[in-house]
Amino acid sequence: MRMLLNADDYRSRARKFLPRGLFDYIDRGTEDEVALRRLRASLDEITLMPSVLTGHDRRSFDTALLGQRLAVPLVVAPTALAGLVAHDGETKLARAASRVGIPVCISTQSVTTVETIRRGAPDATLWFQLYVWRDRALTAGLLERARACGCETLVVTADTPVSPNREYNRRNGFGIPFVPSLRSTIDVARHPRWLVGVLARYLLSEGMPTYGHYPDEFRAAITRPNIAEAVRLDHRLNWDDVRWLRQLWPGKLIIKGVLAVKDAETAAELGCDAIVVSAHGGRNLDCLPAPAECLPAIVEAVGGRLTVLADSGVRRGTDVLKYLALGAGAVLLGRLPLWGLAAGGEAGAEAVLRMIVAEMDAAMAFLGAECVSGLQAPLR
Ligand SMILES: Cc1cc2nc3c(=O)[nH]c(=O)nc-3n(C[C@H](O)[C@H](O)[C@H](O)COP(=O)(O)O)c2cc1C
């Protein structure tokens, strides 16, 4: 079997393990996947200038971020339905992140609830990602639950007002609610390790996996139609909602999906603690600029007022260093930990994270930097 030495190896292993519909859902972008290619191109074209003969004994990635200490400036990004990648996948991700010394952000649309994840990963630093539901009282109730589980950092996703146009999901019959078709049934049958190791384990315990946080009275198994109106994502979300959330949430508040300087400034004015400069991994809108193109102007405009994080397109440790050199305080990883989880469960997720850290460390040695602040501004 092929050794797992880089992100692509993990991705290939995940492709073998997961049904095609699930693999594509994680791997691909939106529409013609222009944004996805642009992400890669924007990172590939950045170069970092080394300082030679700096004589540092070792590198340190120890980072203070939003009142927390991170061993490395990385965060496991919120990913919906990560629990379909491995049985109890979200808890496994949380434990893997905890062992590496970084936070994990739980999605509103996780399979496993934040309470169960907390029980399974008592030492993990859990952040909570919010998709604001139309019913604000239910939304507030969800935040209460997250807080009661020790989540101190709330990530409000601002870049997903409607469902993205992902044609491959429709062709594969992969959707929420999941409606089995001949094609999807054959797909699952052709991946017996996933069928037995993931789906069957859910079916034998709690039944067909669902969005775990959706309230009991609205919760529908994902094979059943329509999630109730009250818990639909609210496409009318606006800055007044951020004002409301700022009052409601006593912990750190992060707005995810910012690309425009003006929006970053508004987030700072409203007292947000951080933003994530993100193109949602190229999964939402196909004509978006890449975060690497937007970061420098945003950092210059608001860097002194709030923390600027970044994500999208990271496949190597050097990609992380590029975002950091552009001014990001930390970088979120979406698909990479999922590939690790698919390839080797909890140990695989941890291994992928450690691989990225090792790549970062070696690149820092080549660059002659002792810590992240020693990175020189990127050349283009
Ligand atoms: C399968 C999958 C599910 C995702 N679900 C969410 C989500 O529920 N909420 C959210 O804010 N972002 C979600 N994202 C976006 C990630 O948080 C992150 O912005 C993106 O994956 C970063 O790009 P990368 O995958 O290239 O690292 C998802 C991404 C993937 C791949």
The ligand as an SDF file (V2000), in Angstrom:
LIG
                    3D

 31 33  0  0  0  0  0  0  0  0999 V2000
  -16.8550   18.9320    3.9110 C   0  0  0  0  0  0  0  0  0  0  0  0
  -16.8090   20.3570    4.3430 C   0  0  0  0  0  0  0  0  0  0  0  0
  -17.8190   20.8550    5.1450 C   0  0  0  0  0  0  0  0  0  0  0  0
  -17.7770   22.1900    5.5710 C   0  0  0  0  0  0  0  0  0  0  0  0
  -18.7390   22.6480    6.4350 N   0  0  0  0  0  0  0  0  0  0  0  0
  -18.6450   23.8930    6.9530 C   0  0  0  0  0  0  0  0  0  0  0  0
  -19.5560   24.3300    7.9550 C   0  0  0  0  0  0  0  0  0  0  0  0
  -20.4220   23.5920    8.4060 O   0  0  0  0  0  0  0  0  0  0  0  0
  -19.4210   25.6050    8.4000 N   0  0  0  0  0  0  0  0  0  0  0  0
  -18.4420   26.4560    7.9410 C   0  0  0  0  0  0  0  0  0  0  0  0
  -18.3600   27.6010    8.3750 O   0  0  0  0  0  0  0  0  0  0  0  0
  -17.5530   26.0340    7.0150 N   0  0  0  0  0  0  0  0  0  0  0  0
  -17.6190   24.7930    6.5210 C   0  0  0  0  0  0  0  0  0  0  0  0
  -16.6810   24.3510    5.6110 N   0  0  0  0  0  0  0  0  0  0  0  0
  -15.5930   25.2500    5.2030 C   0  0  0  0  0  0  0  0  0  0  0  0
  -14.3880   25.0880    6.1220 C   0  0  0  0  0  0  0  0  0  0  0  0
  -14.6710   25.5300    7.4360 O   0  0  0  0  0  0  0  0  0  0  0  0
  -13.1670   25.8780    5.6110 C   0  0  0  0  0  0  0  0  0  0  0  0
  -13.5120   27.2290    5.4310 O   0  0  0  0  0  0  0  0  0  0  0  0
  -12.6120   25.3260    4.2920 C   0  0  0  0  0  0  0  0  0  0  0  0
  -12.7640   23.9330    4.2200 O   0  0  0  0  0  0  0  0  0  0  0  0
  -11.1340   25.6810    4.1850 C   0  0  0  0  0  0  0  0  0  0  0  0
  -10.5900   25.1930    2.9990 O   0  0  0  0  0  0  0  0  0  0  0  0
   -9.7220   23.8330    2.9240 P   0  0  0  0  0  0  0  0  0  0  0  0
  -10.7220   22.7180    2.9720 O   0  0  0  0  0  0  0  0  0  0  0  0
   -9.0790   23.9450    1.6020 O   0  0  0  0  0  0  0  0  0  0  0  0
   -8.7710   23.8220    4.0880 O   0  0  0  0  0  0  0  0  0  0  0  0
  -16.7140   23.0360    5.1600 C   0  0  0  0  0  0  0  0  0  0  0  0
  -15.6990   22.5190    4.3610 C   0  0  0  0  0  0  0  0  0  0  0  0
  -15.7260   21.1940    3.9570 C   0  0  0  0  0  0  0  0  0  0  0  0
  -14.5940   20.6670    3.1370 C   0  0  0  0  0  0  0  0  0  0  0  0
  1  2  1  0
  2  3  1  0
  2 30  2  0
  3  4  2  0
  4  5  1  0
  4 28  1  0
  5  6  2  0
  6  7  1  0
  6 13  1  0
  7  8  2  0
  7  9  1  0
  9 10  1  0
 10 11  2  0
 10 12  1  0
 12 13  2  0
 13 14  1  0
 14 15  1  0
 14 28  1  0
 15 16  1  0
 16 17  1  0
 16 18  1  0
 18 19  1  0
 18 20  1  0
 20 21  1  0
 20 22  1  0
 22 23  1  0
 23 24  1  0
 24 25  2  0
 24 26  1  0
 24 27  1  0
 28 29  2  0
 29 30  1  0
 30 31  1  0
M  END
$$$$
